Amino acid sequence: MEVELLDAAVMDRVPGWAGHVRTVEVLGGGITNRNFRVLVGDGAFVVRLPAKTGALLGIDRGIEHEASRLAAVAGVGPEVVAFIEPEGALVTRFISGQRVTDAAVREPVMLQRIAHSLRRIHQSGTVPASFSPFRVVEAYALTATRHGGRLPAAHERAQPIAVSIERAIRPEPPVLCHNDLLNANFIDDGATIRIVDWEYAGMGDRFFDFGNFAVNHQLSEDDERRLLAAYFGRVTAGQHARLRLMRLMSDFREAMWGVVQVTISELDFDFDAYATKHFDRMLSGATDARVNDWLDQAAT
């Protein structure tokens, strides 16, 4: 790929890069932003060029930068090299390592390593932004309708489920959460499970991170208990109940993300099917006979 195809204005403003870029390679993955691996001298870096519609999805590039810095200091995120404004382009050092596969993510040792990385993140500091899945789904509904979109019938069925979950869960002090825990965002550098892509980060409920990770990888309940045990040292019924309920909220958030994208995105991607998949999984999960027990236990 020719360097000229990357935003030259961004490239030229990265300190020390002018005239020293050797190669630029498109990185696959993701359906929102453009990512590139850039070789400069003897160093390898990642340049993330954000989508123009990011603000409509609740993304604040300044917060992403702050969260990325904290994650780097915690030894989990990549080193932040530069943040180019007003474009909101983030430049980080490329992490050498192995991708964490769908199969590997469920291995007991891997679950322990992921729990360790999450604990480091949750203890890493604060950013001036909150993340609540309950508020996010409301904001996405408003954004979609304001831009001419239509809320599917599943949204009306999902709303009261979200209300009951929010009422049941006992509030805890917020911690820095990633909120988009896909194994595509994990890199095993041999010592630590590193986590990239902090654009949805904010101060929130650590159990959303657990539920989001669990539902994204379809963890079994035994896997979930291993994750929680590795994180807390022991597992209570209330902790597992909160994770199970946040699995539902994670799917609701993803479904509504898809609803917004149907309305605003110009990408060639079936966001309608994406939204339907997550609505179906949320509503199916909410039929579990134990949901009322989880609601009761989540308050403890």
LUMBA-841622 format. One record per residue: residue in three letters; x, y, z of N, C-alpha, C in turn. Coordinates in steps of 0.02 Angstrom, whole numbers, plus 50000, padded with zeros to 5 digits. Layout:
BEGIN
ALAXYZXYZXYZ;...
REM end
This chain:
BEGIN
MET500424994050000500005000050000500445006250000;GLU500295011049957500675017249954500525021550015;VAL501055024850041500975029150099500465034550085;GLU500435036850022499975042350006499255040650018;LEU499085034250020498395032350031498195033150104;LEU498675033450148498535034950218498505042550224;ASP498125044950272498035052150279498715055450292;ALA498965058850241499635061850246499665067150301;ALA499115070750311499105075950363499225072950431;VAL498955066950443499065063550507499775060950511;MET500005057750459500675054850459501205060150471;ASP501135065850439501645071050444501685074150514;ARG501145073350554501135076550619501305071850676;VAL501475065650660501725061250712502465063050723;PRO502645064850784503335067150797503855062050773;GLY504325064550732504885060450709504745056150649;TRP504135056450622503975052050567504095055050498;ALA504085061450492504135064650426504765062250390;GLY504655059350332505215057050291505515050450312;HIS505235047150364505535041050390505075034950385;VAL504475035750359504015030150353504265025550297;ARG504325019050314504565014150264503995010550229;THR503535007750267502985004150237502345005250277;VAL501775004450243501125004950274500714998850251;GLU500434995350300500054989250285499374989650319;VAL498844988150282498174988050310498104982250358;LEU497824983550417497674978350466496944976550460;GLY496794970150454496104967850450495774967950517;GLY495124966350517494734966250579494404972850591;GLY493844972550627493474978650642493024980650585;ILE492464983850602491984985950550491804993250560;THR492234996950594492095004050605492675008550583;ASN493275007050606493855011350593494315008250541;ARG494825012150522495355009650478495995009250520;ASN496335003550515496935002350555497505000350509;PHE498105002950525498685001850483499295000050527;ARG499694995550502500344994150532500854998150493;VAL501225002350528501695006950496502395005550522;LEU502875004650476503575003750494503925010450486;VAL504245012650540504615018950539505305017450568;GLY505825017950527506485016050550506485008750570;ASP506695007350630506695000350655506074998750697;GLY505615003550702505025002550744504395000950705;ALA503944997250737503294995550707502744998650749;PHE502255001650716501725005350751501055003650720;VAL500515005350758499845004750731499525011750731;VAL499255013650673498895019950667498155018350658;ARG497755021350701497035020150700496695026550677;LEU496385026250618496025031950591495275030850604;PRO494975035150646494295033850668493775035350615;ALA493215031750620492645033150576492335039850595;LYS492065043250545491755049750557491115049150599;THR490815043150599490185042250635490295040150708;GLY490915040250732491055037750799490665041150853;ALA490575047750848490215051350901489495048950907;LEU489195046950851488505044450853488455037650887;LEU489025034250893489045027850927489275028550999;GLY489335034851022489535036051091490285035951102;ILE490675036551049491395036151054491685043251062;ASP492105044051112492475050251123493205048651115;ARG493525051351063494215049451048494705051951102;GLY494545057351135494955059651191494945054651248;ILE494355051851263494295046851315494655040451294;GLU494595038551231494955032751206495705033551218;HIS495955039551204496665040951214496855040251288;GLU496455043151333496605042851404496585035651429;ALA496075031851408496025024851429496605020751401;SER496795022151341497365018651311498005019951350;ARG498095026151371498695027751411498695023951477;LEU498125023751511498085020151574498205012651564;ALA497925009951510498025002851496498755001351482;ALA499095005951449499805005051435500215005151499;VAL500065009951543500425010451607500305004151648;ALA499705001251643499544995151680499884989051651;GLY500224989851593500554984251562500104979751522;VAL499504982051507499024978051469498944980851398;GLY498854987351391498774990351326499444991851293;PRO499444993251228500064995151193500285002151213;GLU500925003351207501195010051221500885015151174;VAL500645020751202500365026051161500925030751139;VAL500985031651074501525035651045501285042751030;ALA500685043451004500435050050986499675049850980;PHE499385055750989498665056750978498595063050936;ILE498345062250875498335067650826497635070550823;GLU497575076850841496935080350838496945085550782;PRO496385087350753495695085650775495445078950748;GLU495855075450708495615069250679495465063850730;GLY495805064250787495715059050838496085052650821;ALA496605053150781496995047250763497445045250821;LEU497465038850835497865036150890498435032050861;VAL499035033450885499635029850863499915026050923;THR499975019550916500245015350969500805011050941;ARG501215008450987501735003750966501424997050950;PHE501664993850898501414987350878501634982050928;ILE501174977850951501334972550998501454966050960;SER502044963250969502194956750939501914951250984;GLY501574946550954501294941050993500804937050952;GLN500454932650985499974928250953499264930550967;ARG498844929950917498134931150928497854925650972;VAL497354927351013497024922351056496434919651017;THR496444913251003495924910250961495284908951000;ASP494754907550964494104905950995494174899851041;ALA494564894951020494644888951061495074890451122;ALA495614894151113496084895451168495764899651223;VAL495284903951205495014908551254494644904951310;ARG494434898851299494064895051349494504890451391;GLU495144890251377495584885851415495664888651486;PRO495654884351538495704886851607496284891451620;VAL496874889851595497454894151606497354900851571;MET497064900751511496944907051475496434911351512;LEU495914908251539495424912051578495754915351638;GLN496224911951670496584914951726496994920951703;ARG497324920251646497744925751621497314931751600;ILE496744930351570496294935851551496024939351613;ALA495844935451664495604938351726496134942851757;HIS496764940651754497314944651781497374951351745;SER497324951151679497354957451640496774961951656;LEU496174959151663495594963251679495664966451748;ARG495934962751795496024965551862496514971451860;ARG497044970851820497524976351814497194982451783;ILE496764981351733496404986951702495924990151751;HIS495544986151786495044988851832495354992651890;GLN495994991651902496344995151955496795000751928;SER496755002251863497265006451831497165013951840;GLY496575016151857496455023351863495775025351837;THR495695031751824495035034351804495085038551741;VAL494535038751705494465043351648493825047451660;PRO493785053351632493195057651644492595055851600;ALA492395049551602491815047451563491535041151596;SER490875040551594490555034651622490295030251566;PHE490205023851583489905019151536489375015151573;SER488765015651551488215011651578487845008551519;PRO487795001951516487434998951461486705001151459;PHE486435002851517485735004951521485635011751486;ARG486115016251497486075022751464486265022251390;VAL486725017751375486945017051306486375014751261;VAL485985009851283485435007451240484915012951231;GLU484815017051282484345022751275484615027851225;ALA485265029251230485565034151184485555031651112;TYR485685025151103485665022351035484965022651006;ALA484465021351047483775021751022483615028850999;LEU483825033751038483705040751021484075042650957;THR484705040550952485105042150893484795039050830;ALA484585032850835484295029550777483665033050753;THR483215034650798482585037850778482695044950753;ARG483165048550783483315055350760483605055450689;HIS483915049950669484205049650602483765045650554;GLY483135045050571482655042050525482605034550530;GLY482925031650579482895024350586482255022050620;ARG482155015550619481565012550649481795007450701;LEU481495007850760481665003050812481284996550800;PRO481624990850800481284984550788480834982650846;ALA480364978150833479904975950885480274972850944;ALA480844969750931481234966650985481464971751037;HIS481544977951016481754983151064481234984051119;GLU480604983951101480064984751150480064978951199;ARG480234972951176480254967151220480874967351265;ALA481404970251241482034970351279482024975651334;GLN481674981151323481694986751370481514984751442;PRO480944981351454480774979751523481274974951556;ILE481604970951516482114966451543482694970651570;ALA482904975651531483444980051552483254983851615;VAL482634986151619482404989851678482444985451740;SER482234979251734482244974751792482954973251814;ILE483414972651766484114971351783484424977351819;GLU484294983251792484584989251824484324990151895;ARG483684988751906483404989351973483694984252021;ALA483874978451995484104973052039484834973652059;ILE485254975952014485974975752026486184980852078;ARG486554978452126486804982852180487364987252152;PRO487304993852159487824998352133488484997352169;GLU489024997652131489704997352158490105003252132;PRO490655005052165491075010452138491305008652068;PRO491255013352021491455011851952492205010851945;VAL492395006851897493095005651880493175006651805;LEU493795007451783493925007951711493775001251677;CYS493315001451630493114995351594493254996151520;HIS493374990651487493504990551415492854990651375;ASN492394986351394491714986251367491644983551295;ASP492184980551269492144977651201492634971851197;LEU492534967051242493034961751252492924955851204;LEU493194956751145493214951551094493924948751091;ASN493984942351077494664939651073495064942651015;ALA494724945650967495084949350915495464955250944;ASN495284957451004495634962951037496164960551086;PHE496284953951088496784951051133497414949051095;ILE497984950351125498624948051098499014944851155;ASP499254938851144499664935351193500394936651176;ASP500724940751217501424942451204501904937451236;GLY501634932051264502034926951295502054927651371;ALA501934933651395501934934751468501264937251492;THR500944941551453500314944851472499814944551415;ILE499184944151432498664945051381498554952551374;ARG498784955151318498724962351305498044963651272;ILE497764969451285497094971151259497144977851222;VAL496884978051161496894983951120496174986351107;ASP496114992051074495464994751052495054997151112;TRP495195003251135494885005951196494365011251181;GLU494065011051122493615016551102492955016651140;TYR492755011151171492135011051210492275011151286;ALA492895012551304493085012351375492745017951414;GLY492645016651478492355021651523492305018751593;MET492135023051640492065020751709491385017451716;GLY491405011151737490775007551741490805001551786;ASP490364996851774490274990851815490714985251787;ARG491184982951829491644977651806491264971451783;PHE490654970351809490284964451789490024965051717;PHE489994971151690489844971651619490424968851579;ASP491044970451598491614967451564491584959851567;PHE491424957051626491374949751632490834946951587;GLY490234950051590489684947551550489794948351476;ASN490084954051457490244955351387490744950151360;PHE491264948851399491754943851379491434936951375;ALA491024935251425490724928551428490244927351369;VAL489824932151354489334930951300489664931351232;ASN490174935651224490514936051159490854929451141;HIS491064925651192491414919351179491014913251200;GLN490374914451216489924908951234490244904351286;LEU490494907351340490784903451394490244899151426;SER490444893351448490004889251489489964892251559;GLU489494889851598489444892451667490054890351708;ASP490344884651694490954882651727491524887451708;ASP491554889351644492064894151622491974900851658;GLU491354902951664491214909251699491454909051771;ARG491324903451804491544902851874492314902851878;ARG492644899751830493374899851830493624907051821;LEU493314910751777493504917651766493424921751830;LEU492844921151862492714924951923493164922751980;ALA493294916151985493734913652038494444916352029;ALA494664916651966495334919151953495384926551969;TYR494834930151961494824937351973494754938952047;PHE494274935752080494104937352150494424932752201;GLY494634926952180494884922052227494354917052250;ARG493734919052246493164914652261492564917252222;VAL492044913252219491454915252180490834914752224;THR490454920152227489824920152264489244919552214;ALA488664917652239488064917152196487894924052167;GLY487984929252208487834936052184488294938152127;GLN488924936452132489394938252078489214934752013;HIS489064928352017488904924751956488234927151927;ALA487764928851970487124931551947487224938051909;ARG487654942451934487764948751900488074947651832;LEU488544943051828488834941451762488304938951715;ARG487874934451737487364931751693486884937051669;LEU486704941651712486254947151691486594951851643;MET487244953151654487604957551609487734954451541;ARG487714947851538487724944651472487124947051431;LEU486544947451462485944949851427486034957051405;MET486304961251450486384968251433486914969251379;SER487414965051378487914965551325487594964351257;ASP487164959251253486834957951189486344963651171;PHE486014966451221485564972151207485974977951179;ARG486534979351211486964984751186487184983451114;GLU487414977251100487644975751033487074976150982;ALA486484973951002485904974350957485754981550939;MET485754985950989485604992950976486174996450938;TRP486784994350948487344996850908487214995250835;GLY486974989150822486804987350754486234991450726;VAL485734992950768485164997050745485415003950724;VAL485865006950762486135013450744486525012950679;GLN486935007750673487345007050612486915006150550;VAL486345002650557485895002050500485705008850473;THR485625013650518485395020350500485955024750474;ILE486555024350503487065029350488487655026750447;SER487775020250445488385017750415488335017250340;GLU488905018550307488955017650234489355011450216;LEU489545007550267489935001450254489494995950224;ASP489804991750185489464986050155489474980250205;PHE489004980650253488964975650306488234975050325;ASP488024968950341487324967750357487204969150432;PHE487134975550448487034977450518486344975350543;ASP485864974750497485194972550517485224965450544;ALA485584961050509485664954150532486054953950597;TYR486544958350603486944958750665486494960450724;ALA486074965550715485624967550769485134961950786;THR484864958750736484384953250747484704947550786;LYS485314945850768485664940450804485714941850878;HIS485894948050896485994949650966485334950551003;PHE484824953250970484164953551001483914946451015;ASP483984942050966483744935150975484104931751033;ARG484754932651038485124929351091484954932351159;MET484854938951163484654941951226483974939451249;LEU483494939651203482814937751221482764930351237;SER483154926251203483164919151219483474918051289;GLY484024921551303484344920951368483894923151425;ALA483464928051412483024930651463482454925851480;THR482374920451441481864915551457482114910151505;ASP482754910551524483024905651571482614905751635;ALA482444899851659482014899351719482344902251781;ARG482994903351779483354905951837483414913451839;VAL483134917051790483234924251787482994927651851;ASN482414925751877482164928951938482634927651997;ASP482924921651999483424920252051484024924852043;TRP484254925751981484834930151970484674937251990;LEU484064939551976483874946351996483904947052072;ASP483674942052107483694942252180484414942052206;GLN484814937652178485504936752200485944942652183;ALA485784946152129486204951752106486204957552155;ALA485704957752199485674963152249486104961752310;THR486394955752314486784953852373487524955052362;
REM end
